[in-house]
Each structure stands twice: as structure tokens, then as C-alpha cells.
Amino acid sequence: MADQKLFDEKTRRKLEQLMLVASRVRAGAMKGERRSTKRGTSIEFADYRDYARGDDLRRLDWNIYARLERPFIKLLEDEEDLAVHLLIDTSASMGWPQDGDKNLNKFLYAQRLTAGLAYISLATNDRLTLSTLGEGRPLQYGPIRGRGYGLAMLNYVSTLQTQGIVDLNTALKNYAVRGGRPGLCFIVSDLMSPNGFQEGVNALLGKGYE
């Protein structure tokens, strides 16, 4: 299988026992695994949000869908959600070394780290978005949610390839604008960019990403 070079079944089982934690949890999305420590009536309706692949269809408001022809999910008052954003650098510098032991390749390490974090996120039902940082138009996968997307995600990450040069400042600024609901953001990169990366990171922080 395409994902075997990333990690095996034993490693996946270990990853399922972990959880990503943010210093601030964003209100406004349905969760199954992650519950608030606040006391209250968790069955009370609070708001709506757009449907994401993997959401529980029992939370879909069919009346709203009939009127607007867009799927919306009902949110509950005392539930909390974590949006996870994984940005992986696919520029040519990540492909070093090209010769010798393939296990020492930078990009293979980046793929394993990205896939591991993504697998943890899906296992705990977080809202996951993956995107490339590279030359040309970024490739985005998600947002998705739920364990059922685990193997498809691994296959997606394993097929990514390196090429060209990336301007990290520009790429990160663009993601800050188009990335959707802010949350926990991981940048998997060697940070080898001609114009640096701090301005891009500041743009993400300014939009509320951690």
C-alpha cells in the first residue's frame, strides 16, 4: 500500500492514543471525542456551521438545507472543537538528500510528521485541513473529520512530491486569508526560503492561528 513507507499498523495504533492540545479552543463546532470541562446543558442548541466531510449527518438541519440549498450542522452549547491545519513544504530543498539512504530524506521525515499529526487529529475527531507550501497553486486536502479518512489521508500525503522554490512569507500570508476557521497550525518545513518566513507566521497569528 502507498502509505506503508510512512508508518505501519502498530504505529497507527499508538498514534490513536494521543491528542493534540491548543491553548485556546475555538468555540463553534461539533465534537465527539473532545468535551469541555465546563458544566452546563450540552444538549442545548447554540449555533450553526458549514458541513464538513465526516460530520455526523444526524446534526444536519434539513429545514435550513431546503431553504438555502447548503448543508449546515447544528452546534451544541457546551461542546468544543479544534480546527487543525497542517502545512507541508513541498519545495525542492525538502528533497535532500536524493542519493543514499532514503530514510534520511528530509521530505520523508516531513511526510511522516505530517501524516502522524493528521492521524492523531482524525482519531480524536478534530476538523483537519492539509495544504502544501510550494511552487504554484497549493494542493489542499480537507477539511475532513473522523477516523474513516485515516487511510485516504495517508495515501494523499505519501503521494506528495517536491519541486521548485517556495516563498514562505507569501504562501503563509495567502493561507492566513483562505485557510478558513483558525485553530492549531503546524508548519512542516526546513524554512529555507529566500525572503524568510516571519512575516507569514505573523499573518497567521494575526488571524488567530496558534
C-alpha positions in Angstrom: 0.0 0.0 0.0 1.1 3.6 -0.7 1.2 4.6 3.0 3.4 1.7 4.2 6.6 3.8 3.8 5.2 6.4 6.3 4.4 4.1 9.2 2.9 0.7 9.9 -0.3 -0.6 11.7 1.5 -0.7 15.1 2.5 2.9 14.8 -1.1 3.9 13.8 -2.4 2.2 16.9 0.0 4.2 19.1 -1.0 7.5 17.4 -4.7 6.8 18.2 -3.9 7.1 21.9 -2.6 10.7 21.6 -4.5 14.0 21.4 -3.5 17.5 20.1 -4.0 20.3 22.6 -4.3 24.0 21.9 -4.0 26.8 24.5 -7.3 28.2 23.3 -10.2 26.0 22.0 -12.3 27.7 19.3 -16.0 27.7 20.1 -18.5 26.7 17.4 -18.2 23.2 16.2 -19.5 19.7 17.0 -17.1 17.3 18.7 -17.4 13.7 19.7 -14.1 12.9 21.5 -13.2 16.3 22.9 -15.5 17.7 25.6 -15.4 20.9 27.5 -14.6 20.9 31.2 -17.4 23.5 31.7 -20.6 22.3 33.4 -23.8 23.0 31.6 -26.5 21.7 29.3 -24.5 20.2 26.5 -27.7 19.2 24.6 -28.9 22.8 24.1 -28.7 24.3 20.6 -26.2 27.1 20.2 -25.5 27.9 16.5 -24.8 26.6 13.1 -21.7 26.0 11.0 -21.0 24.7 7.5 -21.0 20.9 7.0 -17.5 19.3 6.6 -16.9 15.8 5.3 -17.1 13.3 8.2 -19.6 15.2 10.2 -22.5 13.4 11.8 -25.4 13.7 9.4 -27.8 13.5 12.4 -26.7 17.0 13.2 -27.7 18.3 9.7 -30.5 20.8 9.7 -32.7 19.7 6.8 -35.0 22.7 7.1 -32.1 25.1 6.5 -30.8 22.9 3.7 -34.2 23.0 2.0 -34.3 26.8 2.1 -30.7 27.7 1.4 -29.6 24.6 -0.5 -26.4 24.5 1.6 -25.7 21.9 4.4 -25.4 23.3 7.9 -24.6 21.4 11.1 -26.3 22.2 14.4 -23.9 23.1 17.2 -24.5 22.3 20.9 -23.9 24.8 23.7 -21.2 23.0 25.7 -19.3 21.1 23.1 -16.0 22.3 21.7 -13.9 21.7 18.6 -10.3 22.0 17.4 -9.5 23.0 13.9 -6.1 21.6 12.9 -4.2 23.0 9.9 -1.1 21.1 8.6 1.0 23.0 6.1 3.8 20.9 4.5 6.6 22.4 2.5 7.0 20.7 -0.9 9.8 22.8 -2.3 12.9 21.2 -3.9 15.1 21.9 -0.9 13.0 19.4 1.1 14.0 16.6 -1.2 17.6 16.4 0.2 19.4 14.1 0.1 18.3 12.5 -3.1 21.0 9.8 -3.0 22.0 7.3 -0.4 19.7 6.0 2.4 16.1 7.1 1.6 15.2 7.0 5.3 17.5 10.1 5.8 15.5 12.1 3.2 14.1 15.4 4.7 10.8 15.1 2.8 10.2 11.6 4.0 10.6 12.8 7.6 8.2 15.7 6.8 5.6 13.3 5.3 5.8 11.1 8.4 5.4 14.0 10.8 2.5 15.5 8.8 0.8 12.1 8.5 1.3 11.4 12.2 -0.2 14.7 13.3 -3.1 14.3 10.8 -3.8 10.7 12.0 -4.0 11.9 15.7 -6.3 14.7 14.6 -8.7 12.4 12.8 -8.6 9.8 15.6 -9.9 12.5 18.0 -12.4 13.8 15.5 -10.8 17.2 15.1 -11.5 19.3 11.9 -8.5 18.7 9.8 -7.1 20.6 6.7 -3.9 19.8 5.0 -2.2 22.1 2.4 1.1 22.2 0.5 3.5 25.1 0.6 5.3 25.0 -2.7 5.7 26.4 -6.2 2.5 27.1 -8.0 -1.0 26.6 -6.7 -1.2 24.9 -3.3 -2.8 21.4 -3.0 -5.4 21.3 -0.3 -7.0 18.2 1.3 -10.0 18.8 3.5 -11.5 20.0 5.7 -12.3 16.4 6.9 -13.2 14.8 10.1 -13.2 11.3 11.6 -11.2 8.1 11.6 -12.7 6.9 8.4 -10.5 9.3 6.4 -7.3 7.9 8.0 -6.1 5.7 5.2 -7.1 8.1 2.4 -5.2 10.8 4.2 -2.1 8.6 4.5 -2.3 7.8 0.8 -2.6 11.6 -0.1 0.4 12.5 2.0 2.5 9.7 0.6 2.0 10.8 -3.0 3.2 14.4 -2.5 6.4 15.3 -4.3 8.9 18.1 -4.1 9.7 20.7 -6.8 10.6 24.3 -7.3 11.1 27.2 -4.8 8.7 28.4 -2.2 8.3 32.0 -0.8 7.1 31.0 2.7 6.1 34.6 3.6 3.7 34.8 0.6 2.5 31.2 1.0 1.7 31.6 4.7 0.1 35.0 4.2 -2.2 33.5 1.5 -3.1 30.7 3.8 -4.0 33.1 6.6 -6.5 34.6 4.2 -8.0 31.5 2.6 -7.5 28.8 5.3 -10.9 29.1 6.9 -11.6 28.9 10.7 -8.4 29.5 12.7 -7.1 26.8 15.0 -3.9 24.9 15.7 -1.5 25.3 12.8 1.7 23.2 12.1 4.2 24.3 9.5 6.4 21.4 8.5 9.3 22.9 6.6 13.1 23.3 6.6 12.3 27.1 6.5 14.8 27.6 3.6 13.0 30.5 1.8 14.8 33.4 0.1 12.7 36.0 1.9 12.3 34.4 5.3 9.1 33.3 6.9 8.4 35.5 10.0 6.0 37.8 8.1 4.0 34.9 7.1 3.9 33.4 10.6 2.8 36.9 11.9 0.0 36.9 9.4 -1.3 33.6 10.7 -1.0 34.7 14.3 -2.9 37.9 13.4 -5.8 35.8 12.1 -5.9 33.8 15.3 -4.0 30.7 14.4 -1.8 29.1 17.0 
